[in-house]
Amino acid sequence: MKNRLEQLRKERGVRQEDLAQVLGVSRQTVISLEKGKYNPSLALAFRLARYFCLPIEEIFDDTDERA
Amino acid sequence: MKTKLNNKKILLAMAVTGLVLMGAGALWGYMLPEEAHLQSRIAGFISGIGSSLGIIGFVLLLRRARLGEEKARDQDLAMTDERGLAVAYRAQSAAAIAAVFALVAITVLALVRGDMLYAGTGSFLMCGVAVVKLVAWHVYNKRM
């Protein structure tokens, strides 16, 4: 699933390490999320949405999944 | 367990306790007369536990020293966060499939060699694996 995580993180000037710490996951998980190699659980998606103060659908794009 | 093993003091205590036990067990075993079989086994047991603890403690301490505190903590988290668990689940599934194939191979080999005890045991175990999977599927199907 595509997402805007990397863009949002860079816009806010946050390091991957810091985002990982806030989310309670490893840096490797943040890297995988940004590359779209790993889809987060609903709980992690909500944590991300709360962190960026955005609705989930503005972070993740599921158009490929729906097609 | 994870949090405790991340603590440097506990790792150091584990390594030192292990070394002390290993030394004590070895020394006790060395001092025993030849006919003291039971005590010799206990000494071997203590020495074995000690060497295991000592080696695990030192390997984990070395790993922390090599990676640094922050990276070691991140790698520990990478094993236990949700992605780590998903990776472990897939690896475990692959290992389970490999184990079943190995069981089939051993059973076929036993059949070819005419060893009916091993062939029968292998077949029984394969049926057991199938039953476990069926039961587990039904249990998890109800829970989720």
Backbone of each chain as ProteinMPNN parsed JSONL, in Angstrom:
{"seq_chain_A": "MKNRLEQLRKERGVRQEDLAQVLGVSRQTVISLEKGKYNPSLALAFRLARYFCLPIEEIFDDTDERA", "coords_chain_A": {"N_chain_A": [[0.84, -1.185, 0.0], [0.525, 2.188, -0.9], [1.95, 5.155, 0.611], [2.206, 8.333, 2.381], [4.142, 8.701, 4.211], [6.974, 9.165, 4.373], [7.231, 11.628, 3.134], [5.592, 13.242, 4.802], [6.965, 12.98, 7.212], [9.433, 14.139, 6.597], [8.628, 16.706, 5.978], [8.009, 17.641, 8.474], [10.412, 17.582, 9.634], [11.378, 15.393, 11.094], [13.346, 12.776, 12.454], [13.905, 9.355, 11.399], [14.512, 7.66, 13.52], [13.459, 9.06, 15.701], [10.742, 9.139, 15.107], [10.226, 6.423, 15.171], [10.661, 5.898, 17.862], [8.623, 7.369, 19.086], [6.414, 6.019, 18.107], [6.796, 3.54, 19.157], [8.052, 1.483, 17.84], [10.6, -0.265, 15.87], [13.392, 1.29, 14.099], [13.768, 0.031, 11.708], [11.215, -0.857, 11.124], [9.912, 1.554, 10.607], [11.297, 2.305, 8.31], [10.507, 0.235, 6.558], [7.778, 0.729, 6.481], [7.721, 3.244, 5.244], [8.751, 2.614, 2.755], [6.702, 1.161, 1.803], [6.718, -1.528, 2.02], [5.764, -2.875, 4.145], [2.627, -3.221, 5.609], [0.955, -1.398, 8.069], [-0.498, -2.405, 11.265], [-3.909, -1.888, 12.319], [-3.895, -0.517, 14.732], [-1.334, 0.67, 14.778], [-1.53, 2.265, 12.525], [-3.466, 4.075, 13.386], [-2.009, 5.283, 15.429], [-0.069, 6.561, 13.937], [-1.657, 8.315, 12.463], [-2.643, 9.927, 14.496], [-0.263, 11.034, 15.379], [0.581, 12.585, 13.159], [-1.576, 14.203, 12.995], [-3.633, 13.789, 11.126], [-6.239, 12.382, 9.039], [-6.466, 8.791, 8.568], [-6.771, 8.04, 5.873], [-5.535, 10.073, 4.542], [-2.937, 9.615, 4.856], [-2.382, 6.994, 4.098], [-2.77, 5.295, 0.986], [-5.137, 3.473, -0.517], [-5.89, 2.806, -3.079], [-4.799, 1.022, -4.935], [-5.247, -1.4, -3.686], [-7.988, -1.589, -3.707], [-8.598, -1.818, -6.367]], "CA_chain_A": [[0.0, 0.0, 0.0], [1.317, 3.425, -0.959], [1.669, 6.084, 1.707], [2.938, 9.609, 2.343], [4.856, 8.791, 5.496], [8.305, 9.778, 4.241], [7.001, 13.048, 2.832], [5.074, 13.899, 6.013], [8.038, 13.003, 8.221], [10.448, 15.129, 6.193], [8.016, 18.044, 6.105], [8.046, 18.023, 9.891], [11.81, 17.541, 10.08], [11.532, 14.358, 12.128], [14.232, 11.671, 12.058], [13.266, 8.03, 11.469], [14.717, 7.144, 14.882], [12.542, 9.729, 16.624], [9.386, 8.67, 14.795], [10.142, 5.04, 15.666], [10.559, 5.945, 19.331], [7.277, 7.854, 19.438], [5.431, 4.982, 17.753], [7.095, 2.315, 19.901], [8.513, 0.427, 16.929], [12.013, -0.095, 15.534], [13.662, 2.129, 12.927], [13.572, -0.848, 10.556], [9.773, -0.872, 10.826], [9.597, 2.842, 9.977], [11.848, 2.237, 6.948], [9.64, -0.653, 5.776], [6.498, 1.424, 6.276], [7.917, 4.309, 4.256], [8.959, 2.011, 1.434], [5.472, 0.462, 1.42], [6.955, -2.98, 2.042], [5.009, -3.441, 5.266], [1.396, -2.494, 5.941], [0.846, -1.407, 9.537], [-1.746, -2.851, 11.878], [-4.856, -0.781, 12.499], [-3.462, 0.254, 15.904], [-0.187, 1.502, 14.397], [-2.038, 3.268, 11.578], [-4.108, 5.107, 14.194], [-0.949, 6.038, 16.134], [0.545, 7.439, 12.93], [-2.634, 9.368, 12.145], [-2.679, 10.856, 15.636], [1.016, 11.751, 15.416], [0.624, 13.589, 12.096], [-2.827, 14.954, 13.078], [-4.294, 13.65, 9.827], [-7.0, 11.135, 8.95], [-5.669, 7.677, 8.029], [-6.807, 7.999, 4.397], [-4.63, 11.082, 3.975], [-1.573, 9.087, 4.989], [-2.295, 5.755, 3.3], [-3.566, 5.302, -0.236], [-5.481, 2.071, -0.779], [-6.536, 2.67, -4.402], [-4.289, -0.215, -5.572], [-5.872, -2.542, -3.02], [-9.406, -1.638, -4.065], [-8.743, -2.107, -7.813]], "C_chain_A": [[0.885, 1.247, 0.0], [0.981, 4.309, 0.244], [2.54, 7.328, 1.594], [3.811, 9.781, 3.589], [6.181, 9.543, 5.382], [8.166, 11.288, 4.026], [6.553, 13.806, 4.088], [6.16, 14.041, 7.071], [9.056, 14.083, 7.888], [9.914, 16.552, 6.293], [8.114, 18.567, 7.531], [9.466, 17.981, 10.466], [12.073, 16.525, 11.175], [12.452, 13.256, 11.591], [13.469, 10.351, 12.184], [13.358, 7.455, 12.874], [13.693, 7.724, 15.854], [11.104, 9.28, 16.388], [9.188, 7.254, 15.35], [9.934, 5.031, 17.178], [9.157, 6.371, 19.783], [6.235, 6.753, 19.203], [5.637, 3.682, 18.535], [7.451, 1.153, 19.0], [9.997, 0.66, 16.625], [12.166, 0.81, 14.307], [13.431, 1.327, 11.646], [12.1, -0.88, 10.139], [9.369, 0.428, 10.136], [10.087, 2.839, 8.528], [10.926, 1.392, 6.057], [8.291, -0.005, 5.485], [6.643, 2.471, 5.173], [8.089, 3.76, 2.844], [7.703, 1.3, 0.93], [5.624, -1.04, 1.399], [6.156, -3.657, 3.146], [3.791, -2.568, 5.537], [1.179, -2.556, 7.449], [-0.476, -2.009, 10.01], [-2.644, -1.629, 12.033], [-4.401, 0.122, 13.651], [-2.307, 1.185, 15.543], [-0.615, 2.596, 13.419], [-2.716, 4.41, 12.341], [-3.069, 5.953, 14.929], [-0.29, 7.034, 15.174], [-0.379, 8.621, 12.62], [-2.682, 10.412, 13.26], [-1.401, 11.701, 15.67], [1.045, 12.878, 14.385], [-0.636, 14.477, 12.08], [-3.565, 14.962, 11.733], [-5.176, 12.404, 9.857], [-6.167, 10.039, 8.256], [-5.624, 7.708, 6.498], [-5.952, 9.088, 3.754], [-3.167, 10.666, 4.106], [-1.398, 7.871, 4.072], [-3.246, 5.827, 2.109], [-3.86, 3.85, -0.63], [-6.125, 1.874, -2.153], [-6.077, 1.393, -5.11], [-4.989, -1.437, -4.996], [-7.323, -2.711, -3.471], [-9.605, -2.085, -5.503], [-8.876, -3.601, -8.079]], "O_chain_A": [[1.841, 1.361, 0.767], [-0.107, 4.229, 0.814], [3.489, 7.369, 0.81], [4.164, 10.901, 3.958], [6.476, 10.434, 6.178], [8.866, 12.098, 4.635], [7.074, 14.878, 4.394], [6.271, 15.071, 7.737], [9.488, 14.842, 8.756], [10.642, 17.481, 6.644], [8.279, 19.765, 7.765], [9.686, 18.303, 11.633], [12.884, 16.756, 12.072], [12.352, 12.857, 10.43], [12.522, 10.236, 12.962], [12.411, 6.841, 13.366], [13.138, 7.023, 16.7], [10.344, 9.068, 17.332], [8.143, 6.929, 15.914], [9.135, 4.256, 17.703], [8.59, 5.815, 20.723], [5.304, 6.579, 19.99], [4.753, 2.826, 18.567], [7.198, -0.007, 19.327], [10.579, 1.651, 17.063], [11.207, 1.061, 13.577], [12.965, 1.859, 10.639], [11.783, -0.925, 8.951], [8.578, 0.413, 9.192], [9.389, 3.308, 7.629], [10.604, 1.789, 4.938], [7.732, -0.16, 4.399], [5.798, 2.573, 4.283], [7.635, 4.358, 1.868], [7.642, 0.885, -0.228], [4.788, -1.753, 0.843], [5.901, -4.86, 3.093], [3.896, -1.349, 5.675], [1.214, -3.634, 8.041], [-1.441, -2.106, 9.251], [-2.198, -0.49, 11.897], [-4.499, 1.347, 13.574], [-2.293, 2.347, 15.948], [-0.117, 3.72, 13.481], [-2.557, 5.578, 11.983], [-3.212, 7.17, 15.044], [0.006, 8.174, 15.533], [0.061, 9.767, 12.528], [-2.752, 11.614, 13.005], [-1.436, 12.9, 15.944], [1.478, 13.99, 14.688], [-0.75, 15.386, 11.257], [-4.048, 15.997, 11.273], [-4.901, 11.471, 10.611], [-5.277, 10.337, 7.458], [-4.584, 7.441, 5.895], [-5.674, 9.033, 2.556], [-2.277, 11.294, 3.533], [-0.396, 7.745, 3.368], [-4.36, 6.341, 2.205], [-2.963, 3.102, -1.02], [-6.828, 0.888, -2.371], [-6.865, 0.752, -5.805], [-5.289, -2.39, -5.715], [-7.819, -3.829, -3.6], [-10.64, -2.659, -5.841], [-9.005, -4.013, -9.231]]}, "seq_chain_B": "MKTKLNNKKILLAMAVTGLVLMGAGALWGYMLPEEAHLQSRIAGFISGIGSSLGIIGFVLLLRRARLGEEKARDQDLAMTDERGLAVAYRAQSAAAIAAVFALVAITVLALVRGDMLYAGTGSFLMCGVAVVKLVAWHVYNKRM", "coords_chain_B": {"N_chain_B": [[11.042, -10.329, 30.291], [12.474, -9.52, 28.056], [12.996, -6.838, 28.672], [14.509, -7.172, 30.953], [16.746, -8.526, 29.973], [17.808, -6.522, 28.508], [19.08, -4.946, 30.251], [22.173, -3.791, 31.279], [23.547, -4.289, 33.672], [22.321, -6.599, 34.625], [22.997, -8.371, 32.629], [25.755, -8.468, 32.969], [25.895, -9.504, 35.569], [24.789, -11.968, 35.055], [26.684, -13.107, 33.341], [28.949, -13.196, 35.014], [28.003, -14.757, 37.187], [27.542, -17.087, 35.793], [30.147, -17.782, 35.01], [31.324, -18.194, 37.504], [29.786, -20.347, 38.47], [30.426, -22.224, 36.518], [33.168, -22.558, 36.947], [33.109, -23.436, 39.626], [31.649, -25.802, 39.423], [33.296, -27.283, 37.726], [35.609, -27.458, 39.292], [34.657, -28.818, 41.551], [33.891, -31.227, 40.372], [36.411, -32.112, 39.603], [37.641, -32.525, 42.027], [36.29, -34.646, 43.097], [36.099, -38.136, 44.112], [36.597, -41.05, 41.992], [34.463, -42.885, 42.18], [32.2, -41.46, 42.877], [29.571, -41.077, 41.4], [26.984, -39.809, 41.252], [27.349, -37.292, 42.457], [29.236, -36.361, 40.729], [27.759, -36.085, 38.416], [26.028, -34.048, 39.23], [27.858, -32.003, 39.603], [28.701, -31.701, 36.965], [26.309, -30.833, 35.864], [25.946, -28.36, 37.139], [28.199, -27.05, 36.199], [27.625, -27.057, 33.475], [25.252, -25.509, 33.335], [26.322, -23.135, 34.262], [28.281, -22.528, 32.281], [26.601, -22.12, 30.098], [25.035, -19.888, 30.914], [27.104, -18.019, 31.323], [28.254, -17.791, 28.746], [26.067, -16.89, 27.211], [25.552, -14.449, 28.514], [28.019, -13.066, 28.085], [28.12, -12.987, 25.266], [25.86, -11.426, 24.684], [26.608, -9.076, 25.993], [28.9, -8.385, 24.525], [27.722, -7.958, 22.069], [26.166, -5.697, 22.615], [28.224, -3.899, 23.183], [29.481, -3.753, 20.713], [27.477, -2.81, 18.967], [26.502, -0.533, 20.234], [24.545, 1.3, 22.644], [22.062, 2.475, 21.771], [21.557, 1.433, 19.192], [21.537, -1.279, 19.729], [19.304, -1.469, 21.371], [17.371, -0.712, 19.535], [17.566, -2.814, 17.723], [16.746, -4.917, 19.32], [14.122, -4.168, 19.695], [13.264, -4.36, 17.089], [12.937, -7.052, 16.814], [10.733, -7.599, 18.291], [8.635, -5.848, 17.831], [5.573, -5.049, 15.982], [6.083, -5.564, 13.247], [8.324, -7.162, 13.437], [7.228, -9.39, 14.711], [5.491, -10.234, 12.73], [7.299, -10.966, 10.766], [8.642, -13.008, 12.112], [6.547, -14.822, 12.387], [6.075, -15.552, 9.728], [8.544, -16.724, 9.135], [8.468, -18.84, 10.896], [6.338, -20.296, 9.85], [7.472, -21.092, 7.434], [9.508, -22.709, 8.419], [7.972, -24.696, 9.625], [6.763, -25.886, 7.417], [9.025, -26.878, 6.14], [9.805, -28.724, 8.085], [7.728, -30.584, 7.973], [8.093, -31.567, 5.373], [10.587, -32.75, 5.748], [9.905, -34.754, 7.516], [8.225, -36.289, 5.895], [10.11, -37.099, 4.002], [11.839, -38.675, 5.583], [10.06, -40.676, 6.353], [9.403, -41.836, 3.873], [11.918, -42.747, 3.143], [12.335, -44.623, 5.162], [10.324, -46.414, 4.504], [11.219, -47.305, 2.007], [13.537, -48.593, 2.791], [12.436, -50.605, 4.165], [11.943, -50.463, 6.844], [9.691, -50.84, 9.055], [8.925, -49.925, 11.574], [9.979, -47.284, 11.882], [8.817, -46.166, 9.6], [6.108, -46.435, 10.173], [5.955, -44.906, 12.513], [6.648, -42.41, 11.472], [4.504, -41.996, 9.682], [2.398, -41.928, 11.502], [3.107, -39.648, 12.961], [2.88, -37.718, 10.949], [0.14, -37.793, 10.49], [-0.614, -36.885, 12.981], [0.369, -34.248, 12.922], [-1.293, -33.201, 10.965], [-3.759, -33.422, 12.264], [-3.353, -31.718, 14.465], [-3.112, -29.286, 13.115], [-5.67, -29.054, 12.014], [-7.301, -28.941, 14.331], [-6.215, -26.661, 15.568], [-6.829, -24.762, 13.634], [-9.639, -24.697, 13.798], [-9.941, -23.814, 16.455], [-8.714, -21.228, 16.406], [-10.267, -20.116, 14.445], [-12.682, -19.821, 15.718], [-12.005, -18.067, 17.738], [-11.203, -15.69, 16.477]], "CA_chain_B": [[12.313, -11.004, 29.959], [13.171, -8.685, 27.104], [13.472, -5.662, 29.376], [15.562, -7.567, 31.866], [17.955, -8.864, 29.223], [18.375, -5.299, 27.952], [19.779, -4.25, 31.312], [23.597, -4.143, 31.231], [23.958, -4.843, 34.968], [21.826, -7.974, 34.72], [23.817, -9.174, 31.711], [27.065, -8.639, 33.608], [25.693, -10.427, 36.687], [24.547, -13.288, 34.459], [27.957, -13.612, 32.827], [29.837, -13.492, 36.145], [27.424, -15.918, 37.888], [27.785, -18.234, 34.925], [31.57, -18.155, 35.087], [31.564, -18.733, 38.852], [29.173, -21.69, 38.513], [31.198, -23.1, 35.641], [34.411, -22.852, 37.652], [32.817, -24.219, 40.833], [31.245, -27.144, 38.973], [34.483, -27.971, 37.192], [36.501, -27.722, 40.424], [34.007, -29.859, 42.357], [34.01, -32.474, 39.604], [37.825, -32.496, 39.595], [38.037, -32.953, 43.375], [35.531, -35.837, 43.514], [36.689, -39.439, 43.82], [36.045, -41.636, 40.767], [33.228, -43.646, 42.38], [31.08, -40.567, 43.23], [28.912, -40.808, 40.114], [25.88, -38.856, 41.357], [27.906, -35.949, 42.696], [29.932, -35.983, 39.503], [26.728, -35.608, 37.488], [25.553, -32.736, 39.718], [28.93, -31.037, 39.286], [28.624, -31.48, 35.517], [25.095, -30.054, 35.625], [26.231, -26.971, 37.573], [29.179, -26.506, 35.258], [26.926, -26.846, 32.203], [24.374, -24.331, 33.486], [27.215, -21.974, 34.39], [28.887, -22.145, 31.004], [25.538, -21.566, 29.24], [24.742, -18.521, 31.381], [28.279, -17.176, 31.085], [28.431, -17.521, 27.315], [24.956, -16.032, 26.762], [25.8, -13.118, 29.075], [29.136, -12.401, 27.402], [27.771, -12.721, 23.861], [24.948, -10.273, 24.659], [27.392, -7.882, 26.359], [29.752, -8.054, 23.371], [26.834, -7.412, 21.031], [25.837, -4.324, 23.023], [29.431, -3.069, 23.059], [29.779, -3.583, 19.289], [26.435, -2.014, 18.309], [26.177, 0.696, 20.965], [23.298, 1.158, 23.404], [20.848, 2.85, 21.03], [21.337, 0.5, 18.09], [21.193, -2.579, 20.308], [17.913, -1.362, 21.822], [16.539, -0.694, 18.333], [17.545, -4.173, 17.15], [15.891, -5.732, 20.201], [12.745, -3.773, 19.398], [12.943, -4.863, 15.743], [12.554, -8.466, 16.938], [9.5, -7.789, 19.075], [7.521, -4.969, 17.456], [4.581, -5.791, 15.184], [6.691, -6.065, 12.022], [9.192, -8.263, 13.857], [6.38, -10.555, 14.984], [4.98, -10.713, 11.443], [8.437, -11.637, 10.113], [8.873, -14.262, 12.85], [5.429, -15.715, 12.066], [6.319, -16.112, 8.386], [9.716, -17.613, 9.217], [8.021, -20.043, 11.603], [5.529, -21.057, 8.895], [8.401, -21.716, 6.488], [10.197, -23.781, 9.143], [7.004, -25.778, 9.833], [6.621, -26.58, 6.124], [10.278, -27.635, 5.942], [9.796, -29.847, 9.033], [6.801, -31.601, 7.445], [8.769, -32.2, 4.225], [11.648, -33.613, 6.291], [9.21, -35.915, 8.086], [7.793, -37.102, 4.745], [11.319, -37.692, 3.417], [12.305, -39.742, 6.481], [9.082, -41.772, 6.284], [9.577, -42.503, 2.566], [13.208, -43.455, 3.225], [12.126, -45.791, 6.023], [9.512, -47.366, 3.724], [12.088, -47.878, 0.973], [14.477, -49.494, 3.468], [11.652, -51.676, 4.778], [11.919, -50.32, 8.3], [8.279, -50.532, 9.281], [8.747, -49.172, 12.825], [10.194, -45.862, 11.597], [7.826, -45.739, 8.606], [4.835, -46.309, 10.896], [6.051, -43.74, 13.409], [6.606, -41.218, 10.61], [3.124, -41.821, 9.195], [1.599, -41.529, 12.665], [3.43, -38.24, 13.266], [2.309, -36.865, 9.889], [-1.301, -37.698, 10.793], [-0.697, -36.032, 14.173], [0.56, -32.853, 12.494], [-2.525, -32.804, 10.256], [-4.83, -33.264, 13.27], [-3.051, -30.484, 15.219], [-3.436, -28.131, 12.27], [-7.138, -28.997, 11.908], [-7.837, -28.48, 15.622], [-5.774, -25.267, 15.761], [-7.607, -23.928, 12.701], [-10.98, -24.528, 14.352], [-9.841, -22.985, 17.674], [-8.462, -19.832, 16.039], [-11.416, -19.664, 13.659], [-13.716, -19.405, 16.665], [-11.521, -16.933, 18.544], [-11.013, -14.444, 15.712]], "C_chain_B": [[13.158, -10.127, 29.055], [13.809, -7.489, 27.809], [14.632, -6.035, 30.29], [16.853, -7.859, 31.107], [18.568, -7.639, 28.554], [19.226, -4.573, 28.968], [21.238, -4.738, 31.383], [24.055, -4.805, 32.527], [23.538, -6.307, 35.084], [22.644, -8.888, 33.807], [25.171, -9.484, 32.332], [26.967, -9.637, 34.756], [25.519, -11.849, 36.172], [25.859, -13.921, 33.999], [28.878, -14.035, 33.977], [29.341, -14.716, 36.916], [27.71, -17.191, 37.089], [29.215, -18.729, 35.047], [31.897, -18.784, 36.438], [31.014, -20.154, 38.951], [29.987, -22.68, 37.68], [32.492, -23.545, 36.336], [34.18, -23.759, 38.847], [32.472, -25.656, 40.459], [32.441, -27.951, 38.502], [35.421, -28.384, 38.33], [35.96, -28.858, 41.293], [34.164, -31.212, 41.662], [35.431, -33.011, 39.636], [38.236, -33.094, 40.935], [37.347, -34.254, 43.807], [36.299, -37.129, 43.24], [35.961, -40.084, 42.632], [34.7, -42.322, 40.972], [32.013, -42.76, 42.705], [30.331, -40.138, 41.963], [27.851, -39.721, 40.201], [26.404, -37.43, 41.531], [28.631, -35.438, 41.457], [28.938, -35.445, 38.477], [26.223, -34.226, 37.905], [26.591, -31.658, 39.391], [28.906, -30.702, 37.801], [27.43, -30.612, 35.16], [25.34, -28.581, 35.961], [27.191, -26.301, 36.586], [28.522, -26.177, 33.913], [26.029, -25.627, 32.24], [25.221, -23.064, 33.509], [27.792, -21.553, 33.057], [27.837, -21.566, 30.066], [25.247, -20.119, 29.617], [25.875, -17.564, 31.035], [28.408, -16.803, 29.618], [27.32, -16.606, 26.802], [25.19, -14.589, 27.24], [26.895, -12.385, 28.321], [28.822, -12.076, 25.953], [26.855, -11.495, 23.779], [25.665, -8.982, 25.035], [28.275, -7.425, 25.199], [28.931, -7.403, 22.266], [26.485, -5.955, 21.336], [27.034, -3.393, 22.821], [29.716, -2.767, 21.582], [28.775, -2.62, 18.633], [26.251, -0.642, 18.948], [24.791, 0.548, 21.558], [22.051, 1.358, 22.533], [20.522, 1.838, 19.935], [20.928, -0.879, 18.609], [19.733, -2.584, 20.764], [16.971, -1.413, 20.622], [16.437, -2.094, 17.711], [16.699, -5.117, 17.998], [14.418, -5.461, 19.899], [12.312, -4.325, 18.037], [12.496, -6.327, 15.781], [11.162, -8.623, 17.548], [8.374, -6.836, 18.689], [6.638, -5.701, 16.444], [5.158, -6.316, 13.87], [7.589, -7.269, 12.327], [8.404, -9.544, 14.096], [5.838, -11.134, 13.682], [6.073, -11.485, 10.702], [8.68, -12.999, 10.771], [7.788, -15.286, 12.525], [5.643, -16.373, 10.705], [7.492, -17.086, 8.398], [9.326, -18.939, 9.869], [7.178, -20.92, 10.679], [6.428, -21.793, 7.914], [9.111, -22.895, 7.148], [9.266, -24.974, 9.347], [6.822, -26.582, 8.551], [7.851, -27.447, 5.872], [10.301, -28.869, 6.843], [8.883, -30.965, 8.531], [7.437, -32.325, 6.259], [9.867, -33.161, 4.706], [11.046, -34.9, 6.853], [8.76, -36.862, 6.972], [9.001, -37.83, 4.153], [11.82, -38.864, 4.267], [11.37, -40.952, 6.406], [9.241, -42.562, 4.984], [10.867, -43.328, 2.588], [13.067, -44.733, 4.057], [11.314, -46.863, 5.292], [10.367, -48.088, 2.693], [13.039, -48.91, 1.588], [13.76, -50.662, 4.158], [11.622, -51.628, 6.287], [10.523, -49.876, 8.731], [8.042, -49.746, 10.571], [8.877, -47.668, 12.569], [9.165, -45.332, 10.603], [6.469, -45.513, 9.287], [4.834, -45.099, 11.806], [5.948, -42.443, 12.606], [5.197, -40.933, 10.125], [2.22, -41.335, 10.318], [1.84, -40.056, 12.991], [2.843, -37.296, 12.221], [0.812, -36.681, 10.112], [-1.504, -36.768, 11.988], [-0.579, -34.562, 13.81], [-0.714, -32.351, 11.813], [-3.66, -32.554, 11.253], [-4.615, -31.975, 14.07], [-3.441, -29.263, 14.401], [-4.956, -27.943, 12.183], [-7.753, -28.423, 13.185], [-7.481, -27.004, 15.838], [-6.579, -24.333, 14.861], [-8.988, -23.653, 13.281], [-10.961, -23.633, 15.59], [-9.675, -21.518, 17.293], [-9.606, -19.259, 15.222], [-12.541, -19.183, 14.573], [-13.303, -18.144, 17.42], [-11.509, -15.625, 17.769], [-12.263, -14.063, 14.91]], "O_chain_B": [[14.368, -9.993, 29.236], [14.975, -7.162, 27.591], [15.616, -5.302, 30.39], [17.935, -7.478, 31.554], [19.705, -7.69, 28.084], [20.006, -3.689, 28.614], [21.5, -5.932, 31.527], [24.84, -5.753, 32.507], [24.294, -7.146, 35.574], [22.946, -10.027, 34.161], [25.673, -10.604, 32.239], [27.827, -10.504, 34.913], [26.023, -12.806, 36.759], [26.113, -15.102, 34.232], [29.506, -15.092, 33.924], [30.123, -15.602, 37.261], [28.072, -18.227, 37.647], [29.468, -19.928, 35.17], [32.638, -19.764, 36.522], [31.688, -21.054, 39.453], [30.206, -23.822, 38.086], [32.861, -24.72, 36.321], [34.922, -24.715, 39.075], [32.937, -26.605, 41.09], [32.589, -29.129, 38.826], [35.955, -29.493, 38.342], [36.705, -29.742, 41.715], [34.523, -32.208, 42.289], [35.639, -34.223, 39.69], [39.046, -34.019, 41.003], [37.772, -34.89, 44.772], [37.051, -37.22, 42.27], [34.836, -39.701, 42.31], [33.876, -42.35, 40.058], [30.898, -43.274, 42.799], [30.441, -38.997, 41.516], [27.798, -38.825, 39.359], [25.969, -36.498, 40.855], [28.638, -34.239, 41.174], [29.223, -34.484, 37.763], [26.015, -33.348, 37.068], [26.25, -30.556, 38.961], [29.073, -29.543, 37.423], [27.51, -29.762, 34.273], [24.998, -27.683, 35.191], [27.011, -25.146, 36.199], [28.824, -25.156, 33.295], [26.028, -24.811, 31.318], [24.893, -22.062, 32.873], [27.801, -20.367, 32.727], [28.124, -20.631, 29.318], [25.216, -19.235, 28.76], [25.654, -16.463, 30.531], [28.642, -15.642, 29.283], [27.581, -15.664, 26.053], [25.046, -13.638, 26.472], [26.731, -11.221, 27.956], [29.205, -11.017, 25.456], [27.041, -10.632, 22.922], [25.381, -7.922, 24.477], [28.385, -6.23, 24.924], [29.361, -6.448, 21.619], [26.501, -5.097, 20.453], [26.89, -2.262, 22.358], [30.14, -1.663, 21.241], [29.153, -1.742, 17.858], [25.881, 0.313, 18.264], [23.964, -0.216, 21.061], [21.125, 0.548, 22.545], [19.371, 1.435, 19.766], [20.088, -1.557, 18.017], [19.016, -3.566, 20.574], [15.922, -2.055, 20.665], [15.377, -2.505, 17.238], [16.021, -6.001, 17.473], [13.59, -6.37, 19.853], [11.157, -4.707, 17.847], [11.772, -6.786, 14.899], [10.496, -9.639, 17.352], [7.253, -6.997, 19.174], [6.92, -6.845, 16.088], [4.772, -7.394, 13.417], [7.613, -8.252, 11.586], [8.842, -10.637, 13.736], [5.731, -12.351, 13.53], [5.81, -12.52, 10.09], [8.894, -14.004, 10.093], [8.072, -16.477, 12.401], [5.428, -17.574, 10.538], [7.448, -18.136, 7.759], [9.78, -20.009, 9.463], [7.287, -22.145, 10.717], [6.194, -22.958, 7.594], [9.297, -23.944, 6.531], [9.696, -26.123, 9.258], [6.736, -27.809, 8.588], [7.739, -28.597, 5.447], [10.758, -29.934, 6.428], [9.214, -32.145, 8.645], [7.337, -33.547, 6.147], [10.051, -34.241, 4.144], [11.6, -35.987, 6.689], [8.895, -38.08, 7.088], [8.931, -39.02, 3.843], [12.18, -39.915, 3.737], [11.818, -42.098, 6.396], [9.218, -43.792, 4.987], [10.899, -44.462, 2.111], [13.606, -45.782, 3.704], [11.572, -48.058, 5.435], [10.267, -49.302, 2.518], [13.311, -49.955, 0.996], [14.398, -51.583, 4.667], [11.316, -52.625, 6.942], [10.22, -48.683, 8.764], [7.077, -48.988, 10.665], [8.022, -46.88, 12.971], [8.693, -44.202, 10.729], [5.778, -44.532, 9.014], [3.855, -44.357, 11.875], [5.256, -41.504, 13.002], [4.74, -39.79, 10.145], [1.385, -40.452, 10.123], [0.9, -39.308, 13.261], [2.367, -36.211, 12.554], [0.275, -35.585, 9.953], [-2.438, -35.967, 12.012], [-1.327, -33.727, 14.319], [-1.157, -31.227, 12.051], [-4.424, -31.599, 11.11], [-5.561, -31.23, 14.326], [-4.029, -28.318, 14.926], [-5.46, -26.823, 12.268], [-8.61, -27.541, 13.134], [-8.326, -26.202, 16.236], [-6.965, -23.241, 15.278], [-9.458, -22.516, 13.263], [-11.846, -22.796, 15.768], [-10.401, -20.659, 17.792], [-9.89, -18.063, 15.293], [-13.265, -18.245, 14.236], [-14.125, -17.272, 17.704], [-11.774, -14.564, 18.336], [-12.265, -13.045, 14.216]]}, "name": "protein", "num_of_chains": 2, "seq": "MKNRLEQLRKERGVRQEDLAQVLGVSRQTVISLEKGKYNPSLALAFRLARYFCLPIEEIFDDTDERAMKTKLNNKKILLAMAVTGLVLMGAGALWGYMLPEEAHLQSRIAGFISGIGSSLGIIGFVLLLRRARLGEEKARDQDLAMTDERGLAVAYRAQSAAAIAAVFALVAITVLALVRGDMLYAGTGSFLMCGVAVVKLVAWHVYNKRM"}
